[in-house]
Amino acid sequence: MSEVTYYTQEGLDKLKEELHQLKTTGRAAISKAIAEARDKGDLSENAEYDAAKEAQGLHEAKIAKLESTLATARLIDESKLDLTKVLALSIVKIKNLKNGATMTYQLVAESEADLKSGKISVKSPIAQGLLGKSVGDKTEIEVPAGKIEFEILEISR
């Protein structure tokens, strides 16, 4: 049994859309490539056919993985998030106590993570160090650059 992952409505919709695309246009494109390769003659020495069949296997594996992810996905009602402590989907403003820099991150599922838009995976070292903490708490987090101490300034949704 896969572990449950929590998603925003936007993240869940993106997963469903990707799965739909893979099952419709993606499968149709693979079938067409296989048919074209098959029309080129002897299948025992047809590299295009072998490549198309391999691509089909990879495509189906991706579909199966997405279906598995969606089967264990849970939608979080953001209006009911507890804002007294850091949880999945919380938006957290933190301060680096060493250099005074402040950063704001939203803790999201791995597939939704996008550092450019301030979304980090709940499985990342920073998120793991913040989960369960409250405003005013200080926490030391092991990151690739070493240990950094952060203070939680604000929790929102």
DSSP file (Angstrom, degrees, kcal/mol; ACC not computed):
  #  RESIDUE AA STRUCTURE BP1 BP2  ACC     N-H-->O    O-->H-N    N-H-->O    O-->H-N    TCO  KAPPA ALPHA  PHI   PSI    X-CA   Y-CA   Z-CA
    1    1 A M              0   0    0      0, 0.0     2,-0.0     0, 0.0    71,-0.0   0.000 360.0 360.0 360.0 126.1    0.0    0.0    0.0
    2    2 A S        -     0   0    0      1,-0.1     2,-0.2    66,-0.1    67,-0.0  -0.332 360.0 -99.3 -72.3 158.6    1.4    3.4   -1.0
    3    3 A E        -     0   0    0      1,-0.1     2,-0.2    -2,-0.0    -1,-0.1  -0.527  39.5-104.1 -81.8 150.3    1.5    6.2    1.5
    4    4 A V        -     0   0    0     -2,-0.2     2,-0.4    69,-0.1    69,-0.2  -0.474  34.8-162.5 -71.7 137.0   -1.2    8.8    1.4
    5    5 A T  E     -a   73   0A   0     67,-1.4    69,-2.5    64,-0.2     2,-0.4  -0.958  11.1-135.0-122.4 145.5   -0.2   12.2   -0.1
    6    6 A Y  E     -a   74   0A   0     -2,-0.4   103,-0.4    67,-0.2     2,-0.3  -0.814  24.7-176.1-104.9 136.8   -2.1   15.4    0.4
    7    7 A Y  E     -a   75   0A   0     67,-2.7    69,-2.2    -2,-0.4     2,-0.1  -0.899  26.1-122.0-130.3 154.9   -2.8   17.8   -2.4
    8    8 A T     >  -     0   0    0     -2,-0.3     4,-2.3    67,-0.2     5,-0.2  -0.453  42.4-104.9 -79.1 167.0   -4.4   21.2   -3.1
    9    9 A Q  H  > S+     0   0    0     67,-0.2     4,-2.5     1,-0.2     5,-0.2   0.908 123.6  52.9 -60.7 -40.8   -7.3   21.3   -5.5
   10   10 A E  H  > S+     0   0    0      1,-0.2     4,-2.0     2,-0.2    -1,-0.2   0.917 110.0  46.8 -60.7 -45.6   -5.0   22.7   -8.1
   11   11 A G  H  > S+     0   0    0      2,-0.2     4,-1.9     1,-0.2    -1,-0.2   0.899 112.7  49.0 -64.9 -41.8   -2.4   20.0   -7.7
   12   12 A L  H  X S+     0   0    0     -4,-2.3     4,-2.2     1,-0.2    -1,-0.2   0.898 110.0  51.8 -65.3 -40.9   -5.0   17.2   -7.9
   13   13 A D  H  X S+     0   0    0     -4,-2.5     4,-2.3     1,-0.2    -1,-0.2   0.888 107.8  52.5 -63.1 -39.1   -6.5   18.7  -11.0
   14   14 A K  H  X S+     0   0    0     -4,-2.0     4,-2.4     2,-0.2    -1,-0.2   0.910 109.3  49.2 -63.5 -42.3   -3.1   18.8  -12.7
   15   15 A L  H  X S+     0   0    0     -4,-1.9     4,-2.3     1,-0.2    -2,-0.2   0.928 112.2  47.8 -62.5 -44.8   -2.6   15.1  -11.9
   16   16 A K  H  X S+     0   0    0     -4,-2.2     4,-2.3     1,-0.2    -2,-0.2   0.893 112.1  49.8 -64.0 -39.8   -6.0   14.2  -13.3
   17   17 A E  H  X S+     0   0    0     -4,-2.3     4,-2.4     2,-0.2    -1,-0.2   0.910 110.6  49.6 -65.5 -42.6   -5.4   16.3  -16.5
   18   18 A E  H  X S+     0   0    0     -4,-2.4     4,-2.5     2,-0.2    -2,-0.2   0.915 111.4  49.1 -63.0 -42.5   -2.0   14.6  -17.0
   19   19 A L  H  X S+     0   0    0     -4,-2.3     4,-2.3     1,-0.2    -2,-0.2   0.917 110.8  50.3 -62.7 -43.5   -3.5   11.2  -16.6
   20   20 A H  H  X S+     0   0    0     -4,-2.3     4,-1.7     1,-0.2     5,-0.2   0.914 111.2  48.8 -60.7 -43.6   -6.3   12.0  -19.1
   21   21 A Q  H  <>S+     0   0    0     -4,-2.4     5,-2.6     1,-0.2     6,-0.3   0.914 111.3  49.4 -63.9 -43.5   -3.8   13.3  -21.6
   22   22 A L  I  <>S+     0   0    0     -4,-2.5     5,-1.0     1,-0.2    -1,-0.2   0.890 113.0  47.2 -63.2 -38.9   -1.6   10.2  -21.3
   23   23 A K  I  <5S+     0   0    0     -4,-2.3    -1,-0.2     3,-0.2    -2,-0.2   0.784 124.5  28.1 -75.2 -26.7   -4.6    7.9  -21.7
   24   24 A T  I  X5S+     0   0    0     -4,-1.7     4,-2.1    -5,-0.2     5,-0.2   0.832 133.6  14.7 -99.7 -85.0   -6.0    9.7  -24.7
   25   25 A T  I  >5S+     0   0    0     -5,-0.2     4,-2.2     1,-0.2    -3,-0.2   0.854 126.6  55.2 -65.1 -35.0   -3.6   11.5  -27.0
   26   26 A G  I  ><S+     0   0    0     -5,-2.6     4,-1.9     2,-0.2    -1,-0.2   0.944 110.9  43.0 -63.3 -48.6   -0.5    9.8  -25.6
   27   27 A R  H  ><S+     0   0    0     -5,-1.0     4,-2.6    -6,-0.3    -1,-0.2   0.886 112.7  54.0 -64.9 -38.1   -1.8    6.3  -26.2
   28   28 A A  H  X S+     0   0    0     -4,-2.1     4,-2.2     1,-0.2    -1,-0.2   0.912 108.2  49.3 -63.4 -42.0   -3.0    7.3  -29.7
   29   29 A A  H  X S+     0   0    0     -4,-2.2     4,-2.1     2,-0.2    -1,-0.2   0.891 111.9  48.6 -64.3 -40.2    0.4    8.6  -30.6
   30   30 A I  H  X S+     0   0    0     -4,-1.9     4,-2.4     2,-0.2    -2,-0.2   0.923 110.7  50.5 -66.4 -44.4    2.1    5.5  -29.4
   31   31 A S  H  X S+     0   0    0     -4,-2.6     4,-2.5     1,-0.2    -2,-0.2   0.904 110.3  50.5 -60.0 -41.1   -0.3    3.2  -31.3
   32   32 A K  H  X S+     0   0    0     -4,-2.2     4,-2.5     1,-0.2    -1,-0.2   0.916 109.7  50.0 -63.9 -42.9    0.3    5.2  -34.5
   33   33 A A  H  X S+     0   0    0     -4,-2.1     4,-2.2     1,-0.2    -2,-0.2   0.892 111.6  48.6 -63.2 -39.9    4.1    4.9  -34.1
   34   34 A I  H  X S+     0   0    0     -4,-2.4     4,-2.5     2,-0.2    -2,-0.2   0.919 111.9  49.2 -65.7 -43.4    3.8    1.1  -33.6
   35   35 A A  H  X S+     0   0    0     -4,-2.5     4,-1.7     2,-0.2    -2,-0.2   0.909 111.6  48.7 -63.1 -42.3    1.5    0.8  -36.7
   36   36 A E  H  < S+     0   0    0     -4,-2.5     4,-0.4     1,-0.2    -1,-0.2   0.909 113.2  47.2 -64.4 -41.6    3.9    2.8  -38.8
   37   37 A A  H >< S+     0   0    0     -4,-2.2     3,-1.3     1,-0.2    12,-0.3   0.890 109.6  53.8 -67.1 -38.4    6.9    0.8  -37.7
   38   38 A R  H >< S+     0   0    0     -4,-2.5     3,-1.3     1,-0.3    -1,-0.2   0.850 101.9  59.8 -63.8 -34.4    4.9   -2.5  -38.3
   39   39 A D  T 3< S+     0   0    0     -4,-1.7    -1,-0.3     1,-0.3    -2,-0.2   0.617  88.6  75.4 -69.7 -11.6    4.2   -1.4  -41.9
   40   40 A K  T <  S-     0   0    0     -3,-1.3     2,-0.3    -4,-0.4    -1,-0.3   0.374 104.0-114.0 -87.0   6.3    7.9   -1.2  -42.6
   41   41 A G  S <  S+     0   0    0     -3,-1.3    -1,-0.2     5,-0.1     5,-0.1  -0.790  77.6  44.9 114.7-147.9    8.3   -4.9  -42.9
   42   42 A D    >   -     0   0    0     -2,-0.3     3,-0.8     1,-0.2    -3,-0.0  -0.145  53.5-159.6 -49.5 116.0   10.1   -7.7  -41.0
   43   43 A L  G >  S+     0   0    0      1,-0.2     3,-1.1     2,-0.2    -1,-0.2   0.726  83.4  69.6 -73.2 -22.1    9.5   -7.2  -37.2
   44   44 A S  G 3  S+     0   0    0      1,-0.3    -1,-0.2     6,-0.0    -2,-0.1   0.763 113.1  27.9 -69.9 -23.5   12.5   -9.3  -36.2
   45   45 A E  G <  S+     0   0    0     -3,-0.8     2,-0.8     5,-0.0    -1,-0.3  -0.029  90.8 117.3-124.7  30.5   15.0   -6.7  -37.5
   46   46 A N    <>  -     0   0    0     -3,-1.1     4,-2.0     1,-0.2     5,-0.2  -0.825  35.9-179.1-107.1  98.1   12.9   -3.6  -37.1
   47   47 A A  H  > S+     0   0    0     -2,-0.8     4,-2.5     1,-0.2     5,-0.2   0.847  83.4  56.8 -64.8 -34.9   14.5   -1.2  -34.7
   48   48 A E  H  > S+     0   0    0      2,-0.2     4,-2.4     1,-0.2    -1,-0.2   0.905 107.3  48.6 -63.0 -40.7   11.7    1.4  -35.0
   49   49 A Y  H  > S+     0   0    0    -12,-0.3     4,-2.5     2,-0.2    -2,-0.2   0.929 111.7  48.9 -64.6 -45.2    9.2   -1.2  -34.0
   50   50 A D  H  X S+     0   0    0     -4,-2.0     4,-2.2     1,-0.2    -2,-0.2   0.912 112.5  48.4 -60.6 -42.7   11.3   -2.3  -31.0
   51   51 A A  H  X S+     0   0    0     -4,-2.5     4,-2.5     2,-0.2    -1,-0.2   0.904 111.3  49.7 -64.8 -41.8   11.7    1.4  -29.9
   52   52 A A  H  X S+     0   0    0     -4,-2.4     4,-2.0     2,-0.2    -2,-0.2   0.895 111.2  49.0 -65.4 -40.1    7.9    2.1  -30.3
   53   53 A K  H  X S+     0   0    0     -4,-2.5     4,-2.0     2,-0.2    -1,-0.2   0.894 111.8  49.3 -66.1 -39.0    7.1   -1.0  -28.2
   54   54 A E  H  X S+     0   0    0     -4,-2.2     4,-2.3     2,-0.2    -2,-0.2   0.915 109.9  51.0 -65.5 -42.0    9.6    0.1  -25.5
   55   55 A A  H  X S+     0   0    0     -4,-2.5     4,-2.4     1,-0.2    -1,-0.2   0.875 108.1  53.7 -61.3 -37.0    8.1    3.6  -25.5
   56   56 A Q  H  X S+     0   0    0     -4,-2.0     4,-2.6     2,-0.2    -1,-0.2   0.913 107.8  49.9 -64.1 -42.5    4.6    2.0  -25.1
   57   57 A G  H  X S+     0   0    0     -4,-2.0     4,-2.0     2,-0.2    -2,-0.2   0.914 112.5  46.5 -62.2 -43.6    5.8    0.1  -22.1
   58   58 A L  H  X S+     0   0    0     -4,-2.3     4,-2.0     2,-0.2    -1,-0.2   0.894 112.0  51.8 -64.7 -39.9    7.3    3.2  -20.5
   59   59 A H  H  X S+     0   0    0     -4,-2.4     4,-2.1     1,-0.2    -2,-0.2   0.927 110.5  47.3 -62.0 -46.8    4.1    5.1  -21.3
   60   60 A E  H  X S+     0   0    0     -4,-2.6     4,-2.4     1,-0.2    -1,-0.2   0.859 109.7  54.2 -65.7 -34.6    1.9    2.5  -19.6
   61   61 A A  H  X S+     0   0    0     -4,-2.0     4,-2.2     2,-0.2    -1,-0.2   0.895 107.9  50.0 -65.0 -39.2    4.2    2.4  -16.6
   62   62 A K  H  X S+     0   0    0     -4,-2.0     4,-2.4     2,-0.2    -2,-0.2   0.904 110.2  50.3 -65.4 -41.0    3.8    6.2  -16.2
   63   63 A I  H  X S+     0   0    0     -4,-2.1     4,-2.6     1,-0.2    -2,-0.2   0.929 110.6  49.5 -61.0 -45.8    0.0    5.8  -16.4
   64   64 A A  H  X S+     0   0    0     -4,-2.4     4,-2.2     1,-0.2    -2,-0.2   0.892 110.7  50.1 -61.8 -40.3    0.1    3.1  -13.8
   65   65 A K  H  X S+     0   0    0     -4,-2.2     4,-2.4     2,-0.2    -1,-0.2   0.917 111.6  47.6 -65.2 -43.4    2.2    5.3  -11.5
   66   66 A L  H  X S+     0   0    0     -4,-2.4     4,-2.8     2,-0.2    -2,-0.2   0.905 111.0  51.1 -64.7 -41.0   -0.2    8.2  -11.9
   67   67 A E  H  X S+     0   0    0     -4,-2.6     4,-1.9     2,-0.2    -1,-0.2   0.900 110.9  49.1 -62.2 -39.8   -3.2    6.0  -11.2
   68   68 A S  H  X S+     0   0    0     -4,-2.2     4,-1.2     2,-0.2    -2,-0.2   0.912 111.1  49.6 -65.0 -43.0   -1.5    4.7   -8.1
   69   69 A T  H >X S+     0   0    0     -4,-2.4     4,-0.5     1,-0.2     3,-0.5   0.927 112.1  47.7 -61.3 -45.8   -0.7    8.3   -6.9
   70   70 A L  H >< S+     0   0    0     -4,-2.8     3,-0.6     1,-0.2    -1,-0.2   0.840 105.3  59.9 -65.9 -32.5   -4.3    9.4   -7.5
   71   71 A A  H 3< S+     0   0    0     -4,-1.9    -1,-0.2     1,-0.2    -2,-0.2   0.817 114.9  34.8 -65.2 -29.5   -5.6    6.3   -5.7
   72   72 A T  H << S+     0   0    0     -4,-1.2   -67,-1.4    -3,-0.5    -1,-0.2   0.368  93.9 115.3-105.4   3.7   -3.8    7.4   -2.5
   73   73 A A  E <<  -a    5   0A   0     -3,-0.6     2,-0.4    -4,-0.5   -67,-0.2  -0.506  45.6-165.5 -76.4 141.5   -4.2   11.2   -3.0
   74   74 A R  E     -a    6   0A   0    -69,-2.5   -67,-2.7    -2,-0.2     2,-0.4  -0.992  16.3-131.7-128.3 136.2   -6.3   13.1   -0.5
   75   75 A L  E     -a    7   0A   0     -2,-0.4     2,-0.5   -69,-0.2   -67,-0.2  -0.722  19.4-144.1 -86.8 131.0   -7.6   16.6   -1.0
   76   76 A I        -     0   0    0    -69,-2.2     2,-1.1    -2,-0.4   -67,-0.2  -0.841  10.6-133.6 -98.0 129.9   -7.0   19.0    1.9
   77   77 A D    >   -     0   0    0     -2,-0.5     3,-2.0     1,-0.2     4,-0.1  -0.720  18.4-161.6 -79.0 102.5   -9.7   21.5    2.7
   78   78 A E  G >  S+     0   0    0     -2,-1.1     3,-1.2     1,-0.3    -1,-0.2   0.747  84.0  65.6 -62.5 -23.9   -7.4   24.5    3.1
   79   79 A S  G 3  S+     0   0    0      1,-0.2    -1,-0.3    -3,-0.1    -2,-0.1   0.697 101.9  49.8 -71.6 -16.5  -10.1   26.4    5.0
   80   80 A K  G <  S+     0   0    0     -3,-2.0    -1,-0.2     2,-0.1    -2,-0.2   0.272  79.7 130.0-105.0  11.0   -9.9   23.9    7.9
   81   81 A L    <   -     0   0    0     -3,-1.2     2,-0.6    -4,-0.1    76,-0.0  -0.425  63.9-119.7 -67.3 138.4   -6.1   24.0    8.3
   82   82 A D    >   -     0   0    0      1,-0.1     3,-0.6    -2,-0.1     5,-0.1  -0.696  24.2-167.2 -76.6 116.3   -4.8   24.5   11.8
   83   83 A L  T 3  S+     0   0    0     -2,-0.6    72,-0.2     1,-0.2    -1,-0.1   0.334  72.7  80.0 -91.4   8.3   -2.8   27.7   11.7
   84   84 A T  T 3  S+     0   0    0      1,-0.1    51,-0.4    50,-0.1     2,-0.3   0.670 102.5  23.5 -87.2 -16.4   -1.2   27.2   15.1
   85   85 A K  S <  S-     0   0    0     -3,-0.6     2,-0.4    49,-0.2    49,-0.2  -0.974  91.3 -91.8-145.6 160.8    1.4   24.8   13.8
   86   86 A V        +     0   0    0     47,-2.5    46,-3.0    44,-0.4     2,-0.2  -0.576  52.8 159.6 -77.0 125.6    3.1   23.9   10.5
   87   87 A L    >   -     0   0    0     -2,-0.4     3,-2.1    44,-0.2    20,-0.3  -0.792  51.4 -60.7-132.5 174.7    1.3   21.2    8.5
   88   88 A A  T 3  S+     0   0    0      1,-0.3    20,-0.2    -2,-0.2     3,-0.1  -0.412 126.4  19.7 -57.5 137.5    1.2   20.0    4.9
   89   89 A L  T 3  S+     0   0    0     18,-3.4    -1,-0.3     1,-0.3    19,-0.1   0.302  92.2 137.1  78.1  -3.3   -0.1   22.9    2.7
   90   90 A S    <   -     0   0    0     -3,-2.1    17,-2.3    17,-0.1     2,-0.6  -0.397  53.1-135.0 -65.6 148.3    0.8   25.5    5.3
   91   91 A I  E     -BC 106 156B   0     65,-3.0    65,-2.9    15,-0.2     2,-0.5  -0.951  29.1-167.6-103.5 122.2    2.4   28.7    4.1
   92   92 A V  E     -BC 105 155B   0     13,-3.5    13,-2.5    -2,-0.6     2,-0.6  -0.937  18.2-157.1-121.6 128.4    5.3   29.4    6.4
   93   93 A K  E     +BC 104 154B   0     61,-2.6    60,-2.8    -2,-0.5    61,-1.5  -0.916  25.5 179.2-100.9 122.0    7.4   32.6    6.7
   94   94 A I  E     -BC 103 152B   0      9,-3.0     9,-2.6    -2,-0.6     2,-0.5  -0.868  21.2-142.4-124.9 156.8   10.7   31.8    8.3
   95   95 A K  E     -BC 102 151B   0     56,-2.4    56,-2.0    -2,-0.3     2,-0.7  -0.975  16.2-133.1-120.9 129.1   13.8   33.8    9.2
   96   96 A N  E  >  - C   0 150B   0      5,-3.4     4,-2.3    -2,-0.5    54,-0.2  -0.718  17.1-156.9 -76.5 115.2   17.4   32.5    8.8
   97   97 A L  T  4 S+     0   0    0     52,-2.7    -1,-0.2    -2,-0.7    53,-0.1   0.660  85.8  58.1 -73.3 -15.1   18.9   33.5   12.2
   98   98 A K  T  4 S+     0   0    0     51,-0.5    -1,-0.2     1,-0.1    52,-0.1   0.917 126.4  11.7 -79.7 -44.9   22.4   33.5   10.8
   99   99 A N  T  4 S-     0   0    0      2,-0.1    -2,-0.2    -3,-0.1    -1,-0.1   0.459  96.0-120.7-115.1  -2.0   22.0   36.0    8.0
  100  100 A G     <  +     0   0    0     -4,-2.3    -3,-0.1     1,-0.2     2,-0.1   0.465  59.5 148.4  79.6   1.3   18.6   37.6    8.8
  101  101 A A        -     0   0    0     -5,-0.2    -5,-3.4    -6,-0.1     2,-0.4  -0.438  35.2-148.3 -70.6 140.9   17.0   36.6    5.5
  102  102 A T  E     -B   95   0B   0     -7,-0.2     2,-0.3    -2,-0.1    -7,-0.2  -0.884  16.3-178.4-110.5 145.9   13.3   35.8    5.4
  103  103 A M  E     -B   94   0B   0     -9,-2.6    -9,-3.0    -2,-0.4     2,-0.5  -0.968  16.1-148.0-138.4 151.6   11.7   33.2    3.1
  104  104 A T  E     +B   93   0B   0     -2,-0.3     2,-0.3   -11,-0.2   -11,-0.2  -0.990  22.2 173.3-124.9 127.6    8.2   32.1    2.6
  105  105 A Y  E     -B   92   0B   0    -13,-2.5   -13,-3.5    -2,-0.5     2,-0.5  -0.957  25.5-144.1-131.1 148.5    7.4   28.5    1.5
  106  106 A Q  E     -Bd  91 119B   0     12,-2.9    14,-2.6    -2,-0.3     2,-0.7  -0.961  23.5-134.0-107.0 132.4    4.3   26.4    1.1
  107  107 A L  E     + d   0 120B   0    -17,-2.3   -18,-3.4    -2,-0.5     2,-0.2  -0.769  40.8 160.9 -89.2 116.6    4.7   22.8    2.0
  108  108 A V  E     - d   0 121B   0     12,-2.8    14,-2.3    -2,-0.7    15,-0.3  -0.741  44.3 -73.3-129.8 173.1    3.2   20.6   -0.7
  109  109 A A    >>  -     0   0    0   -103,-0.4     3,-1.6    -2,-0.2     4,-0.8  -0.297  52.6-105.6 -63.6 155.2    3.2   17.1   -2.1
  110  110 A E  G >4 S+     0   0    0      1,-0.3     3,-0.9     2,-0.2    11,-0.1   0.866 119.9  54.4 -52.9 -41.9    6.4   16.1   -3.9
  111  111 A S  G 34 S+     0   0    0      1,-0.2    -1,-0.3     3,-0.0    -2,-0.0   0.690 109.7  48.1 -71.4 -16.3    4.7   16.2   -7.3
  112  112 A E  G <4 S+     0   0    0     -3,-1.6    -1,-0.2     8,-0.0    -2,-0.2   0.552  82.2 123.6 -95.9  -9.9    3.5   19.8   -6.7
  113  113 A A    <<  +     0   0    0     -3,-0.9     2,-0.2    -4,-0.8     7,-0.2  -0.247  25.3 160.6 -59.4 135.0    6.9   21.1   -5.5
  114  114 A D  B > > -E  119   0B   0      5,-2.1     5,-2.4     1,-0.1     3,-1.1  -0.716  23.2-164.9-157.8  98.1    8.2   24.1   -7.4
  115  115 A L  G > 5S+     0   0    0      1,-0.3     3,-1.6     3,-0.2     5,-0.1   0.827  87.6  63.1 -59.4 -34.9   10.9   26.2   -5.7
  116  116 A K  G 3 5S+     0   0    0      1,-0.3    -1,-0.3     2,-0.1    -2,-0.0   0.844 109.2  40.8 -60.5 -33.2   10.4   29.1   -8.1
  117  117 A S  G < 5S-     0   0    0     -3,-1.1    -1,-0.3     2,-0.2    -2,-0.2   0.249 123.1-104.5 -99.4  13.0    6.9   29.6   -6.9
  118  118 A G  T < 5S+     0   0    0     -3,-1.6   -12,-2.9     1,-0.2     2,-0.6   0.692  77.0 134.4  79.3  18.9    7.8   29.0   -3.3
  119  119 A K  E   < -dE 106 114B   0     -5,-2.4    -5,-2.1   -14,-0.2     2,-0.3  -0.906  30.0-177.8-106.8 120.7    6.4   25.5   -3.0
  120  120 A I  E     -d  107   0B   0    -14,-2.6   -12,-2.8    -2,-0.6     2,-0.1  -0.881  32.1-101.0-117.5 150.7    8.6   22.9   -1.3
  121  121 A S  E >   -d  108   0B   0     -2,-0.3     3,-1.8   -14,-0.2     6,-0.4  -0.377  21.0-130.9 -67.0 140.4    8.0   19.2   -0.8
  122  122 A V  T 3  S+     0   0    0    -14,-2.3    -1,-0.1     1,-0.3     9,-0.1   0.671 110.7  58.7 -63.8 -14.4    6.9   18.1    2.6
  123  123 A K  T 3  S+     0   0    0    -15,-0.3    -1,-0.3     4,-0.1   -14,-0.1   0.484  82.6 107.5 -92.7  -3.6    9.6   15.5    2.4
  124  124 A S  S <> S-     0   0    0     -3,-1.8     4,-2.8     1,-0.1     5,-0.2  -0.345  83.6-112.4 -71.5 156.3   12.4   18.1    1.9
  125  125 A P  H  > S+     0   0    0      0, 0.0     4,-1.9     0, 0.0    17,-0.2   0.891 116.6  49.8 -57.0 -41.5   14.8   18.7    4.8
  126  126 A I  H  > S+     0   0    0      2,-0.2     4,-1.1     1,-0.2     5,-0.1   0.948 112.9  45.9 -64.4 -47.4   13.5   22.2    5.5
  127  127 A A  H >> S+     0   0    0     -6,-0.4     4,-2.3     1,-0.2     3,-0.7   0.915 110.8  53.3 -61.5 -43.0    9.9   21.1    5.5
  128  128 A Q  H 3< S+     0   0    0     -4,-2.8    -1,-0.2     1,-0.3    -2,-0.2   0.873 109.2  49.8 -59.7 -36.7   10.7   18.1    7.7
  129  129 A G  H 3< S+     0   0    0     -4,-1.9    -1,-0.3    -5,-0.2    -2,-0.2   0.714 114.8  44.2 -74.3 -20.3   12.3   20.5   10.2
  130  130 A L  H X< S+     0   0    0     -4,-1.1     3,-2.3    -3,-0.7   -44,-0.4   0.752  82.9 111.6 -94.7 -28.2    9.3   22.8   10.2
  131  131 A L  T 3< S+     0   0    0     -4,-2.3   -44,-0.2     1,-0.3     3,-0.1  -0.199  88.1  10.7 -54.3 131.1    6.5   20.3   10.5
  132  132 A G  T 3  S+     0   0    0    -46,-3.0    -1,-0.3     1,-0.3     2,-0.1   0.315  98.9 124.2  86.1  -8.6    4.7   20.5   13.8
  133  133 A K    <   -     0   0    0     -3,-2.3   -47,-2.5   -47,-0.1    -1,-0.3  -0.411  48.5-142.0 -83.3 162.3    6.4   23.8   14.9
  134  134 A S    >   -     0   0    0    -49,-0.2     3,-2.1    -2,-0.1    18,-0.3  -0.717  35.8 -69.9-118.7 169.0    4.5   26.9   15.9
  135  135 A V  T 3  S+     0   0    0    -51,-0.4    18,-0.2     1,-0.3     3,-0.1  -0.349 122.2  24.5 -57.9 134.2    5.0   30.7   15.4
  136  136 A G  T 3  S+     0   0    0     16,-3.3    -1,-0.3     1,-0.4    17,-0.1   0.154  91.7 129.5  94.0 -18.3    8.0   31.8   17.5
  137  137 A D    <   -     0   0    0     -3,-2.1    15,-2.5    15,-0.1     2,-0.4  -0.388  47.7-147.2 -68.7 147.0    9.6   28.4   17.5
  138  138 A K  E     -F  151   0B   0     13,-0.2     2,-0.4    -3,-0.1    13,-0.2  -0.935  18.5-178.5-113.4 140.8   13.3   28.1   16.5
  139  139 A T  E     -F  150   0B   0     11,-2.7    11,-3.0    -2,-0.4     2,-0.6  -1.000  23.4-138.7-142.5 141.0   14.5   25.0   14.8
  140  140 A E  E     -F  149   0B   0     -2,-0.4     2,-0.4     9,-0.2     9,-0.2  -0.880  25.8-166.7-100.6 124.8   17.9   23.9   13.5
  141  141 A I  E     -F  148   0B   0      7,-3.2     7,-2.5    -2,-0.6     2,-0.7  -0.934  19.2-133.0-120.6 132.4   17.7   22.2   10.1
  142  142 A E  E     +F  147   0B   0     -2,-0.4     5,-0.2     5,-0.2   -13,-0.1  -0.730  36.6 167.6 -82.8 115.0   20.4   20.1    8.4
  143  143 A V  E >   -F  146   0B   0      3,-2.9     3,-2.6    -2,-0.7     0, 0.0  -0.757  53.6 -92.5-120.0 169.3   20.6   21.3    4.8
  144  144 A P  T 3  S+     0   0    0      0, 0.0     3,-0.1     0, 0.0    -2,-0.0   0.818 126.9  54.1 -53.6 -30.7   23.3   20.5    2.2
  145  145 A A  T 3  S-     0   0    0      1,-0.3     2,-0.3     3,-0.0    -3,-0.0   0.480 124.3 -95.0 -82.6  -0.8   25.2   23.6    3.2
  146  146 A G  E <   - F   0 143B   0     -3,-2.6    -3,-2.9     2,-0.1     2,-0.4  -0.824  68.9 -21.9 120.9-162.7   25.3   22.5    6.9
  147  147 A K  E     - F   0 142B   0     -2,-0.3     2,-0.4    -5,-0.2    -5,-0.2  -0.714  57.5-174.3 -89.5 133.4   23.0   23.3    9.8
  148  148 A I  E     - F   0 141B   0     -7,-2.5    -7,-3.2    -2,-0.4     2,-0.5  -0.985  17.4-139.1-127.1 137.2   20.9   26.5    9.7
  149  149 A E  E     - F   0 140B   0     -2,-0.4   -52,-2.7    -9,-0.2   -51,-0.5  -0.839  24.1-174.6 -98.2 129.2   18.8   27.8   12.5
  150  150 A F  E     -CF  96 139B   0    -11,-3.0   -11,-2.7    -2,-0.5     2,-0.4  -0.876  16.2-149.5-119.9 152.3   15.4   29.2   11.5
  151  151 A E  E     -CF  95 138B   0    -56,-2.0   -56,-2.4    -2,-0.3     2,-0.7  -0.978  22.1-127.0-117.6 136.5   12.7   31.0   13.4
  152  152 A I  E     +C   94   0B   0    -15,-2.5   -16,-3.3    -2,-0.4   -58,-0.2  -0.742  31.1 173.0 -85.8 117.9    9.1   30.6   12.4
  153  153 A L  E     +     0   0B   0    -60,-2.8     2,-0.3    -2,-0.7   -59,-0.2   0.797  60.8   1.9 -93.8 -34.0    7.6   34.1   11.9
  154  154 A E  E     -C   93   0B   0    -61,-1.5   -61,-2.6   -20,-0.1     2,-0.4  -0.993  49.8-158.9-158.7 144.0    4.2   33.3   10.4
  155  155 A I  E     +C   92   0B   0     -2,-0.3     2,-0.2   -63,-0.2   -63,-0.2  -0.998  30.1 147.0-126.6 127.9    1.9   30.5    9.5
  156  156 A S  E      C   91   0B   0    -65,-2.9   -65,-3.0    -2,-0.4    -2,-0.0  -0.784 360.0 360.0-142.5-173.2   -1.0   31.0    7.0
  157  157 A R              0   0    0     -2,-0.2   -65,-0.1   -67,-0.2   -79,-0.0   0.352 360.0 360.0-130.4 360.0   -2.8   29.1    4.3
